[in-house]
Amino acid sequence: LVQRRSRYGKTFHSCDRYPECQFAINFKPIAGECPECHYPLLIEKKTAQGVKHFCASKQCGKPISAE
């Protein structure tokens, strides 16, 4: 994954073949695996309760407990 900037100045992460490869996320990627769906990537979101990790899969998206 490569960090890029959109035309509006927002940072996002995408694969190195973007835009041919359509995978892109707006949050910081974290190495790890989702315990529910076993997706090999997590994302870090800043929420009102602090920084939390979530599954990066659009079908799952579940919060991951801090270990």
N, C-alpha and C positions, 0 to 999 in steps of 0.2 A: 504494500500500500504506500502511496505517495501523498504527501500533504500538498494541497493546491489552494488557490484563491479563486473565488467566483468573480464574475464581472462586477459584482456589487461589493466586493471586498471581504466577503465571508470566507472563512477557512472550511475546507472539507477534505476528506480523505477518499481516494479512489485507487483503482489498480493502475499500473503504469501504462496500460494500453488505452486509457480513457481518451476519447469518448467511444471507441469501438467496443470496449468492455463497459457495460452499463453499471457495474458495481460502484456505488459511492455512498458514504455515510457522512453525516454532519457532525458527529461527535468523535472524541478521541478514541482510537482503537486500543484495546488492551489484549495482550496475549492470554489465552485461557480457553476453557471449553465449558459450554453450558451443561449443567448437570441434568437438565430436563430433556433437551433435544440433541445434545452432543454436537452442536454447531461450534466450529473451532475458533470463534472470535467473539469477544465481548466488547462493549462500548462503555465509556465513562460519561455519565451525565451529571450536571450540577443541578440539584433540586433544592427546594426550600429546606429540606432536612439535611442537606450537605451533599457530598459527592457519593454517587451510587453507581454500581455496575449493573448492566443489563445485557441480555442476549442480543446479538446483532442481527439475528434472523428476524425477518419481517413477520413470519408466521408464528414465532414464539414470543420474543420481546420481554420475557419474564425477568424480574429483578433477581440478581444473584446476591446471596448473603455474603458479607465480608468474612473472610477466614483468617 
